[in-house]
Amino acid sequence: DAQADARRAIVAWLDGRGVDALERATSEWVGTFEDWTIEAVEFIDLPPSRVLAIVRDRGRAKGSEFAIDNEFAHIWTLREGLAIRFEAFTDKADALEAAGLR
C-alpha cells in the first residue's frame, strides 16, 4: 500500500494509506482554487530509492482574490518505478533533515 505522510506539514489531513487517500487529499486541496498550478523547482536524488522534490504551488481561492504562492518539499519513495510513500514538508530544511542531508 502506498503511504502519505504530512505530519510535519500544515496539510495534516493528507495522512493516509493508498492511492485513494492521496487522490482524495489532492482533490480536496486543488478543489479550493479557481486556478491552481504546481511546478517542480528542484529534484535531489536520494539513493537508492527516494527523491526530494522542491515544488511551488500557486493559485487563487474560489470566489475570492486570495492568492497563494507556496514552496513545499516532497520526499517520494519509489519501488519498481512506482511511488510507495509520499512525505510532504512546508519547510525545505525539515525535508533535508528527514532525508538525512542535514
Contacts in CASP RR format, 6 or more apart in sequence:
PFRMAT RR
TARGET T0000
AUTHOR 0000-0000-0000
METHOD contacts of the structure
MODEL  1
DAQADARRAIVAWLDGRGVDALERATSEWVGTFEDWTIEAVEFIDLPPSR
VLAIVRDRGRAKGSEFAIDNEFAHIWTLREGLAIRFEAFTDKADALEAAG
LR
1 17 0 8 1.000
1 18 0 8 1.000
2 17 0 8 1.000
2 18 0 8 1.000
2 19 0 8 1.000
2 22 0 8 1.000
2 82 0 8 1.000
2 83 0 8 1.000
2 84 0 8 1.000
2 85 0 8 1.000
2 86 0 8 1.000
3 16 0 8 1.000
3 17 0 8 1.000
3 18 0 8 1.000
3 84 0 8 1.000
3 85 0 8 1.000
3 86 0 8 1.000
4 14 0 8 1.000
4 15 0 8 1.000
4 16 0 8 1.000
4 17 0 8 1.000
4 18 0 8 1.000
4 21 0 8 1.000
4 22 0 8 1.000
4 25 0 8 1.000
4 85 0 8 1.000
4 86 0 8 1.000
4 87 0 8 1.000
4 88 0 8 1.000
5 14 0 8 1.000
5 15 0 8 1.000
5 16 0 8 1.000
5 85 0 8 1.000
5 86 0 8 1.000
5 87 0 8 1.000
5 88 0 8 1.000
6 12 0 8 1.000
6 13 0 8 1.000
6 14 0 8 1.000
6 15 0 8 1.000
6 87 0 8 1.000
6 88 0 8 1.000
7 15 0 8 1.000
8 87 0 8 1.000
8 88 0 8 1.000
8 89 0 8 1.000
8 90 0 8 1.000
8 91 0 8 1.000
8 94 0 8 1.000
8 98 0 8 1.000
9 72 0 8 1.000
9 88 0 8 1.000
9 89 0 8 1.000
9 90 0 8 1.000
10 90 0 8 1.000
11 25 0 8 1.000
11 29 0 8 1.000
11 88 0 8 1.000
13 25 0 8 1.000
13 28 0 8 1.000
14 21 0 8 1.000
14 22 0 8 1.000
14 25 0 8 1.000
14 88 0 8 1.000
15 21 0 8 1.000
16 22 0 8 1.000
16 25 0 8 1.000
22 86 0 8 1.000
30 36 0 8 1.000
31 62 0 8 1.000
32 61 0 8 1.000
32 62 0 8 1.000
33 59 0 8 1.000
33 60 0 8 1.000
33 61 0 8 1.000
33 62 0 8 1.000
33 68 0 8 1.000
34 59 0 8 1.000
34 60 0 8 1.000
34 61 0 8 1.000
34 62 0 8 1.000
34 63 0 8 1.000
35 59 0 8 1.000
35 60 0 8 1.000
36 57 0 8 1.000
36 58 0 8 1.000
36 59 0 8 1.000
37 57 0 8 1.000
37 58 0 8 1.000
37 59 0 8 1.000
38 55 0 8 1.000
38 56 0 8 1.000
38 57 0 8 1.000
38 58 0 8 1.000
39 55 0 8 1.000
39 56 0 8 1.000
39 57 0 8 1.000
39 58 0 8 1.000
40 53 0 8 1.000
40 54 0 8 1.000
40 55 0 8 1.000
41 54 0 8 1.000
41 55 0 8 1.000
41 56 0 8 1.000
41 71 0 8 1.000
42 53 0 8 1.000
42 54 0 8 1.000
43 51 0 8 1.000
43 52 0 8 1.000
43 53 0 8 1.000
43 54 0 8 1.000
44 51 0 8 1.000
44 52 0 8 1.000
44 53 0 8 1.000
44 54 0 8 1.000
44 99 0 8 1.000
44 101 0 8 1.000
45 51 0 8 1.000
46 52 0 8 1.000
46 75 0 8 1.000
46 99 0 8 1.000
46 101 0 8 1.000
49 77 0 8 1.000
49 78 0 8 1.000
49 79 0 8 1.000
50 75 0 8 1.000
50 76 0 8 1.000
50 77 0 8 1.000
50 78 0 8 1.000
50 99 0 8 1.000
51 75 0 8 1.000
51 76 0 8 1.000
51 78 0 8 1.000
52 73 0 8 1.000
52 74 0 8 1.000
52 75 0 8 1.000
52 95 0 8 1.000
52 96 0 8 1.000
52 99 0 8 1.000
52 101 0 8 1.000
53 73 0 8 1.000
53 74 0 8 1.000
53 75 0 8 1.000
53 76 0 8 1.000
54 71 0 8 1.000
54 72 0 8 1.000
54 73 0 8 1.000
54 92 0 8 1.000
55 71 0 8 1.000
55 72 0 8 1.000
55 73 0 8 1.000
55 74 0 8 1.000
56 69 0 8 1.000
56 70 0 8 1.000
56 71 0 8 1.000
56 72 0 8 1.000
57 68 0 8 1.000
57 69 0 8 1.000
57 70 0 8 1.000
57 72 0 8 1.000
58 67 0 8 1.000
58 68 0 8 1.000
58 69 0 8 1.000
58 70 0 8 1.000
59 67 0 8 1.000
59 68 0 8 1.000
59 69 0 8 1.000
60 66 0 8 1.000
60 67 0 8 1.000
60 68 0 8 1.000
61 67 0 8 1.000
61 68 0 8 1.000
70 90 0 8 1.000
71 92 0 8 1.000
72 88 0 8 1.000
72 89 0 8 1.000
72 90 0 8 1.000
73 88 0 8 1.000
73 89 0 8 1.000
73 90 0 8 1.000
73 91 0 8 1.000
73 92 0 8 1.000
73 94 0 8 1.000
73 95 0 8 1.000
73 96 0 8 1.000
74 86 0 8 1.000
74 87 0 8 1.000
74 88 0 8 1.000
74 89 0 8 1.000
74 95 0 8 1.000
75 85 0 8 1.000
75 86 0 8 1.000
75 87 0 8 1.000
75 89 0 8 1.000
75 95 0 8 1.000
75 98 0 8 1.000
75 99 0 8 1.000
76 83 0 8 1.000
76 85 0 8 1.000
76 86 0 8 1.000
77 83 0 8 1.000
77 84 0 8 1.000
77 85 0 8 1.000
77 86 0 8 1.000
78 84 0 8 1.000
87 95 0 8 1.000
87 98 0 8 1.000
89 95 0 8 1.000
89 98 0 8 1.000
93 102 0 8 1.000
96 102 0 8 1.000
END
